[in-house]
Amino acid sequence: MHVGESILHKSWASSIDEATDIRVAPSTSVISDTIDLLGDGKMVGWFDGGSELGPRALGQRSILCDPRRSDAKEILNRRVKMREAFRPFGPAILLEEAGNWFEFDHTMPDSPFMLRVCKVKADRRNEVPAIVHVDGTGRLRTVTREANGRFSELLRRFYEETGVPMLLNTSFNVMGQPTVETLADAIACLLNSGLDCCVFEDRIVFKE
């Protein structure tokens, strides 16, 4: 960690610890704890590093859910996103596993900016119902260790635990609001929506 990063971490930690209406749970293994929360059906706000640029959730400001849950899309829409039921949620998936779950029609599977819509393989759709659109497709975002750091590690560990190398991944915001940028934005989103918790580096934050 560089000096600038150390100062930033101290500022974040201080801001979180001084906030009201939340409960802060320091974690010695935040990725493991996040996976446990996802497995319990929790909707997790993931806030990591600098904010994203563009219209898609790229793993710095994301809301994450377990894609194996058939009710995840409905609950996420009802409690957080408040958007039309027909609109799908896409997956973030490890690049090396993408070909085992999606059809790419002999093209390269790379989709680092969540801009490709591909068919989910028919024999895998029942395993990840939360990210499969009515037409059998998913708007996927591929993730690598080199480009995506800790977010890649989260997916990798989830894969080790569940056999599923992806998570439902949508932008960290509510309807009518931009994607959160600052820590204060993220806490406000937590407090004013049905989001269950937020992950900030080595801290997991819950509503009080």
N, C-alpha and C positions, 0 to 999 in steps of 0.2 A: 504494500500500500504506500503510495507516494504521500508527501507532506500535504499537498492540496487535498487529496482524498481523505487523509486523516482528519483534517479540519472540517471537511464537509460531513464526514461520518459523525464527528462530535456535535456539529450543528443539528443534524438530523436527530440524533439520539436525544439531545437536550430538548428539541421541539416536541418530540413524541412524549418524552417522560413528563413534560410540563403540561401537556394537553389535558383537558377535562372531558368527562363523559366517555372515556375509553379506559380499557384495562390492558396494560402492556405485559406481555409474557415473553421475557428474554428466552432465547433458545440456544442450546449448545449444538443442536443439529437441525437447523431450520428447514432444510430440504426434507429430511425424514418426517419432521412434524407437519410440514405442508402436505406431504403425500398421505399421511394419516388423516388429515382434515378432508382432503379431497375424497379419500376412500369412504369417509363418513357422510358424504353427500354435501359437504360444505361448498359454498361459492367463495372463492378466495381472490382478493385483489392482490396483484403481484406488481410491486413497485421496485424497480431495480435500475440504478444508474441514471444516465441522462434520458430525457424524454424523447419520444419518437417523432419523426417527421413524416407526415402523409396520412392516408385514410385508414390504414390497417394496423391491427394489433401485432406488434413484432417482438413481444417478450420483455419490454421495459415497462409498459403501462398496459397490463392485461388483466382481465377477469378470467379465471380458470375454473373449470369444472371437470368432473370425471365423465368421459365420453361414453362409458359403459352404461350409464343410468338412463333408462328410457324416459324418465320424467325430468331430466336435467333442463332440457330446452324450455319446457312449460314453466318450471319453477323460476328459471332465470328471467324469462320474459315477464312473469307476473310480479316478481319481487324486486327486480332491478331494472331491466332494459325497457319494459313497458312498450314494446313495439309490436308490429303486426305479427300474428302467429305464423303466417306463411314464410316469413323471412328466416333463412337458415343461420346457424352458427357453424363456423369452420374449425378445423383442427390445426394445431401445431404438431408436427410429426418429425421424428428423427429422419434425416435425409436418407441414411442407409437402409431404412426400413420402408420407405415410401412405396417402393415397387411391390412390396408384399401386400399392400392394402389398397392401392389405387391403380387404375389403368391409365397408362401414358401413351399408348398407341405408338410405341417405338421411338418416342422422344425422350430427352433427358428429363429426369424427375424434379430438377431444381425448381423451387418456387419460394425464394427467400423473402419476397415481399407480399405474399398472400394474395397474388393476383391471378392464379390459375384455378380453374374449376375443372375437376376430373371426376370420372365415375369411380365410386368406391366398389371394389371387387364384390361381386354378388354374394360370394360365400363368406364375406367378412362383415356385411352390413349389420347383421344382428348382434355383433360383438360391440359395435360402437354406435348405437342408434341416435345418440344425442347430436352427432355431427353429420348425419346422412339426410340430405334434402329429399323432398318428395319424389324427385326424379332420379334418385340414386347417386347424386353427385355430392362433392364436398369442395369448398374453397379452401385449399390447403396452403399452409405455410411450412416450408421445410427448414429444419434447424440443424446446425452443425456445431461441434465443439469449438472449432476455430473462430467462428463468427459470433457465437451466441453464449459462450461462457456458462454462467450459472444457470441460465434458462435451459441450456442443453443438458446440464447435469440433472436438473429436476426431471426432465423427460426421460433421461436414461435410467434414473432411479425408479421412476414410476413404471417403466418397462420391466425392470428387474423384478419389481414387486407384483405386477399384474399380468405381464405378457402382452400389454398394449403399449405401443411406443408413441402415444399421442395424448394430448389433452384438448378438450374444448377450449378455444382461445378466442376471446372477443375483447373489444376495446374497453378500457377502464373508464367508463362514463355511464351516465343515465340519459334517457331520451331528452333531446333538446339541449344538451350540454356538450362542450368539447371534451375530448379525452383529457383526463387529469394530467397536470404537468408537475405541480409542486406537492410536497408532503401535505400541506394544508388542504389542497384540493382533494387528495386521496382520503384524508380523514373525514372531510365534509361529505364525500360520496358514501363512505362507510356509514356515517351517522344518519344520513338522509335517504337511505335505500335499504333494501333487504339483504344487502351483502353481509356475509357472516363474519369476515375478518379480512385484515390486510397484512401482507408480509412486507417488512422493510428491513432488508439486509439481515441482521441477526435478531430481529424482534418481530413478534406476531401480535397484532393489535386487534382487540375485540371491543364491541360496545360494552360499556359499563352496565 
